[in-house]
Amino acid sequence: MKATTENTVAPRESYQGTMTKRIIDMTPEEREAYYKASIPVIRERLFSIGQPLVYRKEGKIIVEHADGRIEYGN
């Protein structure tokens, strides 16, 4: 069997974040803005790998799918 140098796993750099300031150094307003801005990025990443976006709103669990379906839990 011949040795190979091919990398079948995505390089770690592809998971590199875009933060310019550490969370612990942010003001509450900056943290809130950062979290709000991250939602579309998270949604797109989850949908691209075939996973739903799951979150809690008003005490209910909500599951959003890439095809537009929304499921409500308890």
N, CA, C and O atoms as a Tinker XYZ file with bonds, in Angstrom:
   296  protein
     1  N      0.839000   -1.181000    0.000000    73     2
     2  CA     0.000000    0.000000    0.000000    64     1     3
     3  C      0.880000    1.239000    0.000000    63     2     4     5
     4  O      1.827000    1.341000    0.780000    81     3
     5  N      0.569000    2.149000   -0.855000    73     3     6
     6  CA     1.359000    3.364000   -0.999000    64     5     7
     7  C      0.886000    4.434000   -0.010000    63     6     8     9
     8  O     -0.316000    4.639000    0.163000    81     7
     9  N      1.815000    5.095000    0.619000    73     7    10
    10  CA     1.474000    6.183000    1.549000    64     9    11
    11  C      0.993000    7.387000    0.754000    63    10    12    13
    12  O      1.457000    7.639000   -0.358000    81    11
    13  N      0.073000    8.114000    1.331000    73    11    14
    14  CA    -0.456000    9.295000    0.652000    64    13    15
    15  C     -0.416000   10.497000    1.585000    63    14    16    17
    16  O     -0.480000   10.357000    2.807000    81    15
    17  N     -0.313000   11.651000    1.002000    73    15    18
    18  CA    -0.310000   12.880000    1.795000    64    17    19
    19  C     -1.622000   13.641000    1.632000    63    18    20    21
    20  O     -1.764000   14.773000    2.094000    81    19
    21  N     -2.574000   12.997000    0.966000    73    19    22
    22  CA    -3.866000   13.655000    0.777000    64    21    23
    23  C     -4.563000   13.845000    2.111000    63    22    24    25
    24  O     -4.543000   12.966000    2.973000    81    23
    25  N     -5.169000   14.990000    2.262000    73    23    26
    26  CA    -5.900000   15.300000    3.491000    64    25    27
    27  C     -7.386000   15.219000    3.179000    63    26    28    29
    28  O     -7.904000   16.048000    2.430000    81    27
    29  N     -8.077000   14.237000    3.739000    73    27    30
    30  CA    -9.499000   14.080000    3.460000    64    29    31
    31  C    -10.369000   14.917000    4.392000    63    30    32    33
    32  O    -11.576000   15.022000    4.178000    81    31
    33  N     -9.779000   15.505000    5.408000    73    31    34
    34  CA   -10.512000   16.343000    6.352000    64    33    35
    35  C    -10.224000   17.795000    6.019000    63    34    36    37
    36  O     -9.094000   18.151000    5.684000    81    35
    37  N    -11.252000   18.636000    6.111000    73    35    38
    38  CA   -11.066000   20.058000    5.822000    64    37    39
    39  C    -10.018000   20.643000    6.764000    63    38    40    41
    40  O     -9.982000   20.280000    7.940000    81    39
    41  N     -9.179000   21.527000    6.279000    73    39    42
    42  CA    -8.175000   22.134000    7.149000    64    41    43
    43  C     -8.818000   22.933000    8.274000    63    42    44    45
    44  O     -9.893000   23.507000    8.098000    81    43
    45  N     -8.177000   22.970000    9.399000    73    43    46
    46  CA    -8.701000   23.658000   10.583000    64    45    47
    47  C     -8.980000   25.135000   10.308000    63    46    48    49
    48  O     -9.871000   25.718000   10.926000    81    47
    49  N     -8.237000   25.742000    9.396000    73    47    50
    50  CA    -8.419000   27.168000    9.096000    64    49    51
    51  C     -9.832000   27.471000    8.597000    63    50    52    53
    52  O    -10.317000   28.591000    8.754000    81    51
    53  N    -10.493000   26.478000    7.997000    73    51    54
    54  CA   -11.835000   26.728000    7.470000    64    53    55
    55  C    -12.837000   26.975000    8.588000    63    54    56    57
    56  O    -13.939000   27.465000    8.339000    81    55
    57  N    -12.463000   26.639000    9.816000    73    55    58
    58  CA   -13.338000   26.862000   10.955000    64    57    59
    59  C    -12.940000   28.112000   11.738000    63    58    60    61
    60  O    -13.500000   28.385000   12.799000    81    59
    61  N    -11.993000   28.855000   11.228000    73    59    62
    62  CA   -11.504000   30.032000   11.914000    64    61    63
    63  C    -12.612000   31.075000   12.018000    63    62    64    65
    64  O    -13.308000   31.349000   11.040000    81    63
    65  N    -12.770000   31.648000   13.189000    73    63    66
    66  CA   -13.807000   32.648000   13.428000    64    65    67
    67  C    -13.447000   34.017000   12.877000    63    66    68    69
    68  O    -12.375000   34.208000   12.303000    81    67
    69  N    -14.349000   34.958000   13.055000    73    67    70
    70  CA   -14.140000   36.299000   12.531000    64    69    71
    71  C    -14.122000   37.355000   13.626000    63    70    72    73
    72  O    -14.220000   38.550000   13.348000    81    71
    73  N    -13.995000   36.911000   14.865000    73    71    74
    74  CA   -14.013000   37.855000   15.977000    64    73    75
    75  C    -12.767000   38.733000   15.962000    63    74    76    77
    76  O    -11.664000   38.260000   15.686000    81    75
    77  N    -12.953000   40.006000   16.261000    73    75    78
    78  CA   -11.828000   40.916000   16.374000    64    77    79
    79  C    -11.572000   41.271000   17.837000    63    78    80    81
    80  O    -10.550000   41.870000   18.173000    81    79
    81  N    -12.516000   40.891000   18.704000    73    79    82
    82  CA   -12.422000   41.188000   20.123000    64    81    83
    83  C    -12.943000   39.988000   20.903000    63    82    84    85
    84  O    -13.943000   39.385000   20.513000    81    83
    85  N    -12.284000   39.638000   21.990000    73    83    86
    86  CA   -12.729000   38.504000   22.781000    64    85    87
    87  C    -14.081000   38.816000   23.448000    63    86    88    89
    88  O    -14.345000   39.959000   23.820000    81    87
    89  N    -14.924000   37.798000   23.592000    73    87    90
    90  CA   -16.242000   37.960000   24.228000    64    89    91
    91  C    -16.104000   38.599000   25.600000    63    90    92    93
    92  O    -16.882000   39.483000   25.958000    81    91
    93  N    -15.131000   38.161000   26.358000    73    91    94
    94  CA   -14.964000   38.655000   27.726000    64    93    95
    95  C    -14.613000   40.146000   27.758000    63    94    96    97
    96  O    -14.858000   40.815000   28.762000    81    95
    97  N    -14.046000   40.666000   26.677000    73    95    98
    98  CA   -13.672000   42.078000   26.612000    64    97    99
    99  C    -14.771000   42.959000   26.035000    63    98   100   101
   100  O    -14.633000   44.183000   26.028000    81    99
   101  N    -15.864000   42.362000   25.550000    73    99   102
   102  CA   -16.960000   43.133000   24.948000    64   101   103
   103  C    -17.882000   43.712000   26.012000    63   102   104   105
   104  O    -18.059000   43.144000   27.090000    81   103
   105  N    -18.461000   44.854000   25.679000    73   103   106
   106  CA   -19.497000   45.411000   26.535000    64   105   107
   107  C    -20.766000   44.603000   26.310000    63   106   108   109
   108  O    -20.856000   43.884000   25.315000    81   107
   109  N    -21.750000   44.696000   27.202000    73   107   110
   110  CA   -23.007000   43.967000   26.979000    64   109   111
   111  C    -23.664000   44.313000   25.634000    63   110   112   113
   112  O    -24.243000   43.442000   24.983000    81   111
   113  N    -23.575000   45.568000   25.226000    73   111   114
   114  CA   -24.166000   45.984000   23.940000    64   113   115
   115  C    -23.427000   45.346000   22.770000    63   114   116   117
   116  O    -24.054000   44.907000   21.806000    81   115
   117  N    -22.092000   45.292000   22.846000    73   115   118
   118  CA   -21.308000   44.668000   21.783000    64   117   119
   119  C    -21.588000   43.174000   21.701000    63   118   120   121
   120  O    -21.687000   42.615000   20.609000    81   119
   121  N    -21.718000   42.523000   22.867000    73   119   122
   122  CA   -22.025000   41.087000   22.895000    64   121   123
   123  C    -23.377000   40.808000   22.252000    63   122   124   125
   124  O    -23.512000   39.882000   21.452000    81   123
   125  N    -24.374000   41.609000   22.603000    73   123   126
   126  CA   -25.711000   41.425000   22.032000    64   125   127
   127  C    -25.681000   41.589000   20.512000    63   126   128   129
   128  O    -26.288000   40.798000   19.790000    81   127
   129  N    -24.978000   42.611000   20.027000    73   127   130
   130  CA   -24.869000   42.834000   18.581000    64   129   131
   131  C    -24.130000   41.676000   17.909000    63   130   132   133
   132  O    -24.509000   41.255000   16.816000    81   131
   133  N    -23.090000   41.161000   18.547000    73   131   134
   134  CA   -22.334000   40.030000   17.992000    64   133   135
   135  C    -23.222000   38.794000   17.884000    63   134   136   137
   136  O    -23.218000   38.117000   16.856000    81   135
   137  N    -23.974000   38.498000   18.925000    73   135   138
   138  CA   -24.852000   37.325000   18.905000    64   137   139
   139  C    -25.940000   37.461000   17.839000    63   138   140   141
   140  O    -26.243000   36.495000   17.139000    81   139
   141  N    -26.527000   38.651000   17.712000    73   139   142
   142  CA   -27.563000   38.853000   16.686000    64   141   143
   143  C    -26.988000   38.690000   15.285000    63   142   144   145
   144  O    -27.634000   38.109000   14.413000    81   143
   145  N    -25.782000   39.197000   15.065000    73   143   146
   146  CA   -25.159000   39.107000   13.744000    64   145   147
   147  C    -24.747000   37.679000   13.408000    63   146   148   149
   148  O    -24.603000   37.342000   12.233000    81   147
   149  N    -24.554000   36.836000   14.416000    73   147   150
   150  CA   -24.103000   35.465000   14.164000    64   149   151
   151  C    -25.231000   34.523000   13.752000    63   150   152   153
   152  O    -24.960000   33.462000   13.191000    81   151
   153  N    -26.474000   34.878000   14.013000    73   151   154
   154  CA   -27.608000   33.991000   13.711000    64   153   155
   155  C    -27.675000   33.607000   12.230000    63   154   156   157
   156  O    -27.782000   32.418000   11.930000    81   155
   157  N    -27.618000   34.556000   11.292000    73   155   158
   158  CA   -27.673000   34.146000    9.874000    64   157   159
   159  C    -26.504000   33.251000    9.462000    63   158   160   161
   160  O    -26.674000   32.354000    8.637000    81   159
   161  N    -25.334000   33.485000   10.023000    73   159   162
   162  CA   -24.156000   32.671000    9.703000    64   161   163
   163  C    -24.354000   31.247000   10.221000    63   162   164   165
   164  O    -24.063000   30.279000    9.519000    81   163
   165  N    -24.843000   31.129000   11.439000    73   163   166
   166  CA   -25.094000   29.818000   12.034000    64   165   167
   167  C    -26.163000   29.065000   11.245000    63   166   168   169
   168  O    -26.003000   27.882000   10.945000    81   167
   169  N    -27.261000   29.761000   10.908000    73   167   170
   170  CA   -28.350000   29.143000   10.144000    64   169   171
   171  C    -27.827000   28.602000    8.809000    63   170   172   173
   172  O    -28.117000   27.463000    8.444000    81   171
   173  N    -27.062000   29.413000    8.087000    73   171   174
   174  CA   -26.544000   28.988000    6.789000    64   173   175
   175  C    -25.604000   27.789000    6.931000    63   174   176   177
   176  O    -25.665000   26.856000    6.131000    81   175
   177  N    -24.747000   27.812000    7.934000    73   175   178
   178  CA   -23.809000   26.696000    8.147000    64   177   179
   179  C    -24.562000   25.405000    8.466000    63   178   180   181
   180  O    -24.251000   24.354000    7.906000    81   179
   181  N    -25.545000   25.474000    9.355000    73   179   182
   182  CA   -26.311000   24.280000    9.706000    64   181   183
   183  C    -27.063000   23.726000    8.498000    63   182   184   185
   184  O    -27.042000   22.521000    8.248000    81   183
   185  N    -27.722000   24.602000    7.756000    73   183   186
   186  CA   -28.477000   24.150000    6.583000    64   185   187
   187  C    -27.545000   23.546000    5.533000    63   186   188   189
   188  O    -27.924000   22.594000    4.852000    81   187
   189  N    -26.341000   24.081000    5.391000    73   187   190
   190  CA   -25.410000   23.568000    4.376000    64   189   191
   191  C    -24.930000   22.154000    4.701000    63   190   192   193
   192  O    -24.531000   21.418000    3.799000    81   191
   193  N    -24.964000   21.770000    5.969000    73   191   194
   194  CA   -24.558000   20.412000    6.342000    64   193   195
   195  C    -25.762000   19.526000    6.640000    63   194   196   197
   196  O    -25.618000   18.434000    7.190000    81   195
   197  N    -26.961000   20.007000    6.270000    73   195   198
   198  CA   -28.165000   19.189000    6.390000    64   197   199
   199  C    -28.760000   19.122000    7.789000    63   198   200   201
   200  O    -29.530000   18.211000    8.093000    81   199
   201  N    -28.410000   20.080000    8.645000    73   199   202
   202  CA   -28.923000   20.086000   10.010000    64   201   203
   203  C    -29.932000   21.212000   10.193000    63   202   204   205
   204  O    -29.816000   22.252000    9.545000    81   203
   205  N    -30.916000   21.024000   11.061000    73   203   206
   206  CA   -31.880000   22.096000   11.323000    64   205   207
   207  C    -31.334000   23.074000   12.362000    63   206   208   209
   208  O    -30.404000   22.758000   13.105000    81   207
   209  N    -31.923000   24.253000   12.399000    73   207   210
   210  CA   -31.621000   25.244000   13.437000    64   209   211
   211  C    -32.635000   25.040000   14.552000    63   210   212   213
   212  O    -33.840000   25.113000   14.312000    81   211
   213  N    -32.166000   24.788000   15.758000    73   211   214
   214  CA   -33.038000   24.511000   16.896000    64   213   215
   215  C    -32.799000   25.576000   17.955000    63   214   216   217
   216  O    -31.658000   25.844000   18.333000    81   215
   217  N    -33.890000   26.187000   18.434000    73   215   218
   218  CA   -33.756000   27.193000   19.476000    64   217   219
   219  C    -35.020000   27.245000   20.316000    63   218   220   221
   220  O    -36.035000   26.645000   19.962000    81   219
   221  N    -34.956000   27.957000   21.417000    73   219   222
   222  CA   -36.100000   28.099000   22.322000    64   221   223
   223  C    -36.603000   29.537000   22.249000    63   222   224   225
   224  O    -35.819000   30.481000   22.338000    81   223
   225  N    -37.913000   29.696000   22.088000    73   223   226
   226  CA   -38.531000   31.017000   22.040000    64   225   227
   227  C    -39.828000   30.964000   22.840000    63   226   228   229
   228  O    -40.694000   30.129000   22.576000    81   227
   229  N    -39.956000   31.839000   23.796000    73   227   230
   230  CA   -41.134000   31.907000   24.654000    64   229   231
   231  C    -41.440000   30.548000   25.289000    63   230   232   233
   232  O    -42.602000   30.159000   25.406000    81   231
   233  N    -40.394000   29.834000   25.696000    73   231   234
   234  CA   -40.563000   28.550000   26.363000    64   233   235
   235  C    -40.851000   27.382000   25.440000    63   234   236   237
   236  O    -40.982000   26.252000   25.912000    81   235
   237  N    -40.951000   27.615000   24.146000    73   235   238
   238  CA   -41.216000   26.542000   23.174000    64   237   239
   239  C    -39.961000   26.255000   22.370000    63   238   240   241
   240  O    -39.187000   27.165000   22.071000    81   239
   241  N    -39.759000   24.993000   22.022000    73   239   242
   242  CA   -38.640000   24.605000   21.171000    64   241   243
   243  C    -39.085000   24.734000   19.724000    63   242   244   245
   244  O    -40.144000   24.237000   19.342000    81   243
   245  N    -38.268000   25.404000   18.925000    73   243   246
   246  CA   -38.570000   25.627000   17.511000    64   245   247
   247  C    -37.457000   24.997000   16.682000    63   246   248   249
   248  O    -36.273000   25.185000   16.961000    81   247
   249  N    -37.858000   24.247000   15.660000    73   247   250
   250  CA   -36.905000   23.585000   14.766000    64   249   251
   251  C    -37.174000   24.112000   13.357000    63   250   252   253
   252  O    -38.253000   23.906000   12.803000    81   251
   253  N    -36.179000   24.796000   12.783000    73   251   254
   254  CA   -36.296000   25.322000   11.423000    64   253   255
   255  C    -35.466000   24.447000   10.491000    63   254   256   257
   256  O    -34.316000   24.123000   10.789000    81   255
   257  N    -36.060000   24.065000    9.356000    73   255   258
   258  CA   -35.374000   23.234000    8.364000    64   257   259
   259  C    -35.030000   24.072000    7.137000    63   258   260   261
   260  O    -35.642000   25.111000    6.892000    81   259
   261  N    -34.053000   23.611000    6.376000    73   259   262
   262  CA   -33.598000   24.330000    5.179000    64   261   263
   263  C    -34.704000   24.486000    4.138000    63   262   264   265
   264  O    -34.708000   25.455000    3.379000    81   263
   265  N    -35.643000   23.535000    4.098000    73   263   266
   266  CA   -36.718000   23.603000    3.104000    64   265   267
   267  C    -37.854000   24.535000    3.533000    63   266   268   269
   268  O    -38.865000   24.636000    2.837000    81   267
   269  N    -37.697000   25.216000    4.669000    73   267   270
   270  CA   -38.698000   26.183000    5.118000    64   269   271
   271  C    -39.657000   25.654000    6.175000    63   270   272   273
   272  O    -40.409000   26.428000    6.769000    81   271
   273  N    -39.641000   24.352000    6.417000    73   271   274
   274  CA   -40.521000   23.788000    7.438000    64   273   275
   275  C    -40.115000   24.300000    8.807000    63   274   276   277
   276  O    -38.931000   24.463000    9.100000    81   275
   277  N    -41.113000   24.551000    9.638000    73   275   278
   278  CA   -40.878000   24.938000   11.024000    64   277   279
   279  C    -41.717000   24.013000   11.896000    63   278   280   281
   280  O    -42.926000   23.882000   11.709000    81   279
   281  N    -41.049000   23.377000   12.850000    73   279   282
   282  CA   -41.743000   22.491000   13.786000    64   281   283
   283  C    -41.707000   23.127000   15.167000    63   282   284   285
   284  O    -40.704000   23.714000   15.571000    81   283
   285  N    -42.811000   23.002000   15.878000    73   283   286
   286  CA   -42.909000   23.556000   17.239000    64   285   287
   287  C    -43.000000   22.432000   18.240000    63   286   288   289
   288  O    -43.800000   21.511000   18.077000    81   287
   289  N    -42.189000   22.498000   19.271000    73   287   290
   290  CA   -42.214000   21.496000   20.336000    64   289   291
   291  C    -42.783000   22.116000   21.599000    63   290   292   293
   292  O    -43.343000   23.211000   21.568000    81   291
   293  N    -42.637000   21.418000   22.692000    73   291   294
   294  CA   -43.158000   21.944000   23.948000    64   293   295
   295  C    -42.060000   22.435000   24.789000    63   294   296
   296  O    -42.299000   22.919000   25.896000    81   295
